[in-house]
Amino acid sequence: MPHPTPSRRARLATAALLGAALALTAGTATANTTTPTTPTGTVTDIRTGTGTGTGTGTGQYSGTVPLGTTPAGTTHQLRDPSRGGQRTLDALNQTSGPGVLFTDADDVWGTGLPSSRQTAAVDVHYATAVTWDFYRAAFNRSGVRGDGVATTSRVHYGTNYGGAFWDASCACVSYGDGTTPGRPPTSLDIVGHELAHGLIGSTAGFTATGEPGALGEGTADILATAGEFFAENKADVGDYLLGERVYDGPPRRMDRPSADGVSRDYWSADIGGLDPHAASGPARHFYYLLAEGSGPKEINGVAYDSPTHDGSKLLGIGRDRATRIWYRALTLHMRSSTDYAAARTATLQSAVELYGPAAPEVARVAAAWKAVNVG
């Protein structure tokens, strides 16, 4: 199975927004013209555990959750038959080789403690299924790349490897054990972020640097956030924070990106020269303002207070519509070289196509971009 070269490993480590710890990093992204397919067949509901081929696991971050598994003789495999056969493997703390597929005798996985090697696998297998279901429900998209092909996940990658990364050559994600002992980067939002890089690579295919790179990281955070809310997981409720379950220090935020001490709240002419994670701030901020509006509020027990560049007071259109607009713009109107100005045009066009030229959604897209100093 392909893995990062030494130079790539160094880039992944240094690109982390909050030092080596917060490595919600992009993987290889190659644009193509894959057309989303309509999902078919019976699919278990990962949120309720209804359906066939479902085991149970206890994750460190997700709690006790249903898992799509496959019987194999006297054991069960961590292979999900209702989501393209997605698999979760133990990388055995190696950086090369395919890893070993997790198996279990009683189809009850993990303990919730990092001392069990299955625990990280539970979090990842569950979150990957959530992402599959979210893409199907929200976008009628079958799998990360829209082709019905499963994702392979590897946990326990490398020794003291702090991050996670998507690799387009194998449609797989590898997760280390974290820079802080006992806190692997396998939470629902981190898994969603990495899988989103696969979706991005098969649609807009943003280049990794400059403003397109910023939009790539922003898009991955947007889709991860929307997926976390979709999950309705009581142990990890939806919020507009990224990585807060795993890393110490301020996580990436959507409502006020600069709160992490690195990101920008607003666009400026020099933003393309920043690390893409920091430069993604205006994209994250735009999405939050479009979905929720400005000013102080509390959502699922988390307090937010989102400012605007122009001092405007904004009303949101709701997360579902904001996500639909961004996804349509990403898949139909954004390209590898799209910058912030072009993203504004793409989302306005998408809002018009979805809701009509006189719809309030169109005006609020324009207002949200103005509030982050774009347009």
Salt bridges, closest charged atoms under 4 A:
ASP80 OD2 - ARG83 NH1 2.72
ASP90 OD2 - ARG117 NE 2.78
ASP107 OD2 - HIS76 ND1 3.71
ASP133 OD2 - ARG83 NH2 2.88
ASP133 OD1 - ARG136 NH1 2.95
ASP147 OD2 - ARG145 NE 3.78
ASP177 OD1 - HIS156 ND1 2.64
GLU217 OE1 - HIS193 NE2 3.13
GLU217 OE2 - HIS197 NE2 3.43
GLU217 OE1 - HIS277 NE2 3.40
ASP221 OD1 - HIS193 ND1 2.72
ASP221 OD2 - ARG252 NE 2.88
ASP221 OD2 - ARG284 NE 3.57
GLU232 OE1 - ARG47 NH1 3.99
ASP236 OD1 - ARG245 NH1 3.52
ASP248 OD1 - ARG183 NH1 2.88
ASP255 OD1 - ARG253 NE 2.78
ASP270 OD1 - ARG264 NH1 3.10
ASP275 OD1 - HIS277 ND1 2.81
GLU292 OE2 - ARG319 NH1 3.40
GLU353 OE1 - ARG328 NE 2.67
GLU353 OE1 - HIS333 NE2 2.90
GLU361 OE2 - ARG321 NH1 2.63
